[in-house]
Amino acid sequence: MKRFLAALAVLLACTTVLAQGQGKWPNKPIRLITPFSKGGAMDIYSRSIAEPLSKRLKQKVVVLPIPGDHTITGTKALIKAAPDGYTFMITTMTTAVTNRFRVPAAPYSADVDFIPVTQLSSGAVLMVAPASAPYGDAKGFIEWAKAQNRPLRYGALGSGSWGHVAGLILVRDFDLKLEYSPYKDDALAVADVQKDALDVAFAGLTSARPRIAAGEVKAIAMAGPARSAAMPDLATFSEQGVPNLDLTIWVGAYAPPKTPKAVVARLQRELKAVLKMPEVRRKLLALGQTPLGNTPEEFLQNQRMDTLKWDALIRVFDIKIE
């Protein structure tokens, strides 16, 4: 009995020490991995989050760009990091959802190799047309496209991207003759629409809005389940009577596998609080993103649902990732 009580006392002491250690988190700088290039949109996004998060946690949050291989290089760095709460990652849905189709040999499984913390924001792509186009909405584009005696060219960000799939859905649902041109940068696709080298393009708000504001191209419709808070006057395809173009594009935060639940919960709460700050919201809206901040459980459920949707789309259209 005495041995049992002694062992129990040691166990309780260890548990107390561990609890105190977690309670002090964080007590040193935190690394924020972004698996994209320095100076790009996601680097800017991550720094918009890091600065106010540093103030809330009273510890420096250092943004660490690790680009390469469709976000895989940075993701591998996250997975290998110590699960102590001092490394996390901000990335797009590419990492957890579309990479399984774009890069079948990706060396991780999103369901088990990293922990969802929160969906930070959602966004969508929009269709743009030349400023001189004789239509101004989705239905007008479809009617105009059917009347042309040639295939129409549309551009978007790479094979298997949401813009690529959006064009395929229009071909399927409305029997349009569209030919796809992949781009490494959707801003270049928008520029080619202005030059009449493309008939239309699908692009993110960050890439499209400057030329829209300058009157160089016109916005036709938002491809997503709801209007973007960053561009609230632009109706969705669905609102314009064109269904099935309602997939969301999102940005999320992840932690290494085996990170303590208490740390993940605290990080989620702090990130949610950051997203509510007016200045942060303004910066994210400027990047075409609507702030969210859901729970890890809600994030995981949404991720799994989107994976099923993309799986079906890739299969039905037999998309070959280049």
N, C-alpha and C positions, 0 to 999 in steps of 0.2 A: 504494500500500500504506500509505504514511504517513497519507494522508487517511482511509483506511478505519479504521486503528488509532485515529486521533484521534477520528473519529466514534463508534467503539465505546466509547472512554473516556468521552465525553460522555454516551452512552446509559446506561452503567453507573452513572455518577455520578448521573444523574437518577433511575434506578431505585432507587438507594440512598437518596436523599433522600425519595422517595415512600414507600419501605418504612419508613424511620424515622418519617415523619409518621404513617403508619397505626399504627405500633407505640406511639405516644404517645397514641392515642385511648383515652379522651376527655381533653381538656385544657381543657374549658369546660363550662358547664351544658348539659343535654340537655332538649329539649322532648318531653313525652309527651302527644300529642293523644288526647282521648277525645271522640268525636263525639256525646256525650250531654250532658244538662244537668248543671250543677253541683249537687251534693248528692244526685243520684240513685244508683241501685245501681251503675251502671258507673263513676261518678265515685268512689264509695267503693272499688270494686274496684281502680281504677287507682292510687289513693293508697296502697292496701295493698301494691301492688307497688313504687311509686315510692320510698318511704322506705327499705326495705332495699336496693333497687338502688342508690340514691345512696351508701349506705355501702360497697357492694362496689366501685363504680366510682370512689369518692372524688371524685365530682362531683355537684352538685345535679341531680336529675331533677324538672323542674317540670311538674306536671299542668296541661294547658291544655284546658278544656272548650270544644268548638266544636260546639254542637248545631244541628240543623236538617235538614229535608228527608230524613227516613229515614236519617240518618248521612251523607248525601251532602256536606253543607257541610264537615264535618270531614275527610272523605276527600279532597275537592278540595284542602284545605290541606296534607294530607300529600303528595299527588302533586306539588304545586308547590314543596315544600320542597327545599332543596339536598340532594343525595345524599351528604352528608358524615358521616353517622352521628350527627348531633345533633338529629334529629327522628325519632320513631317513633310508632306509634298502637296503642292497645289498643281492640278493638271486638268485637262479637258477630258471629256468622255471617251476620247480616242484611246486612252490608256486602258481603261477597264472594259469597254464595250466593243468598239470597232477594231481594235488591234487583233482580236481573236479571228477576225475575218481578213484584215489587211495584212497581218503578219502571222500566219498559222503556226510558225515555229517560235513564237514569242515564249521566252523562258519563264513564264509565270502564269498562274491562274488567279484572276481577279477575286474569286470567291474565297481563296484561302491564303494568298501570299501577301496581302496587305489589308489593313483595317479601314473601313469607311468612317470618317469623322463627321462630315456634313457636306451636303450639296450647297456650295456657296452662292451660285447664281445660275440662271437659265438664260438662254439666248436663242436666236434663230437666224436663218439666212433669209434674204429677200431677193426677189427677182427685179432686175433692172433692165431697162430698154433704152435705146437711143432717145435723146431729147426730142427728135423729130418724128418718133414713131406715131402712126395714125391711131393709136389706141392708148388708153390710160388706166385700164384695169385688166384683171385676169380674164374675164369673159371676152373682152375686146381682143386680147392677145390671141385667145384660142380661135375666135372667128377669123381674125386676120391670118393666122398661121394656116388654117385650113384652105384659105383662098389663094395661097401662094403655090406656084407651079415649080417649086424647088424644095429640097431639104433645107431646113433652117439650122443654123449652127448655134449651139449654146455652150457656155463655158462655166466651170466651177473648179473647186479646189481638189483635184486628184480623183482617181478612180475609187469608187466606193464611198465618196463623201456624200453628205446629205444633199448638196446641190446636184451631184451626178444622179442620185436616186430620184430626186424631185423631177428631173427631166424625164426619166424612165417612166415614172408614174403618169405624167402627162401624155406620153406616147401611148401607154397602155389604156388609159381611161378615155382618151379623146381621139385616138388614132391619128396623132400628129406625126409629121415627118421631121424629127429632130436628130441632128448629129452632134455627138458630144466631143468637146475639146477640153482635155484636162490641163490644169494650170498648177504650178507650184505655189503661186501666190494669187489669191482671188482678186486682189487689187489690180493685177495685170489683166484679168478677165474683164473687169469693169472698164479699164482703160481701152480695151479692144472693142467694147460696146460703143464707147464714145467715138472711136475711129471707124465704126461700121464694119469692123473685121469680124464681129460676132453680132448675131441678131439679138440675143438676150444673154444674161449671165445671172447665176446665183452667187451671192457673196454675203459676207458678214457686214454688219452695220459699220464697223470701224473702217472697212475698205471702201464701202459704197457711199457713205454719207457725205464725205467732202465733195465728191463729184455731183451728188444729188443737190447739195446746197449751192453749188456753183452753176447749176442748170445745165450741166454737161451730159447727164443721163437722167432718166426719170424712174422713180420707184413705182412698181406695179402692184406687188402684193407681198405680204409677210408669210413665209413658210413656217408655220408653227401652230401650236394649239391655242394661242392667244396673242393679242397684240403685244408688242414690246413696249415696256415703260420708257425705253429710250427713244421710241419713235411712235408715240401713241396714235397719231393721225393715220397711219398706214394700216388698212384693213388686212386681215389674213385672207388666204385663199378660201378657207372655209366660209368666212363671212361673205365672200363674193360668189358663193355658189359652186366652188371647186373643191371637192372633198379629197381626203386621203393624204394631204400634205401637212400633217400636224405633228411630226416628230420634233421633240425638243432637243436642243444642244445645250449641254451644261458643263459647269466647272465644279470640281469637288476637291476636298481635302482628305488625304489619307495618312495613316500612321503605319509604322513597321509592324509585322506580325508579332503577336504576344505583348504588345504594349498594354500596360495595366488599364483595366476598364475605367478606373477612377481618373486617370490622366486623360484618356480619350474623352470622357464626359466633361471634364473641366475645359479641355481645349475646345470642344464643341460649343460650350456655353460662352466662352470668350470670343470665339469667332462669330457667333450669332450676335453678340453685343457689338462687335466691330461693324458688322454689316448694317446695323441700325443707325450708325453714325451718319449724319447728313452729308458730311464731306466725302466719306467712303462711298455712300450711295451715289453721289453725284459723279464720282470718278468711274464707278462701274457702269453707270448708265451711259457715260461718254464712250465706253468700250462696247456698248451694245448688250450689256448684261443686266438682268433684273435680279437683285439680291434675294436670296432664299434663307438658308440657315436651319434646315430641318435636322432631325435626330439621326444618329447613326443607323438606327433600325429602319427609318423611313428612307434614308439614302440607299441602303442596301436593297430594299424592296424595289425602289425606282430603277436602280441599276439593273436588277435582274429582269424587270419588265422590259426595259429598253433593249437588253441583250436578246430577248426573245423576238422583239419586233425587228431588230436588225438582222437576226438570223433568218427570219422569214423573208425579208426583203432581198438579202443577198442570194438566197436560194431561188426565189421565184424569178429573179432577173438574171440569174447565173452570171453574176458580176465577177470578172477576173481582175484581181488586184494587181496593178502594175508597180 
